[in-house]
């Protein structure tokens, strides 16, 4: 199946005995860094100074950073395209799918 295969790991976020989120991760060897839209560069620099937390899955430690959505005036710059750098970087964990319930 295209969403999940035998090397994937599925993580569920359970809140009040209900599934509130799901993440499907897979081992990878390389990844391409996503380039932020032009309007987000100043915002990302400002937010990168805020404290980040980490979460560990086995030997893999993921860093979490909070990012905010663009202001409504900047949304015209977001055409939905995801642009990546041309050069691959070494990576060990890829996110194949992620879902969260609207109430969480």
Secondary structure, 3 states (H helix, E strand, C coil): CCCCCCCCEEEEEEECCEEEEEEEEEECCEECCEECCHHHHHHHHHHHCCCCEEEEECCEEEEECCCCCCCHHHHHHCCCCCEECCCCEECCEEEEEEEECCCC
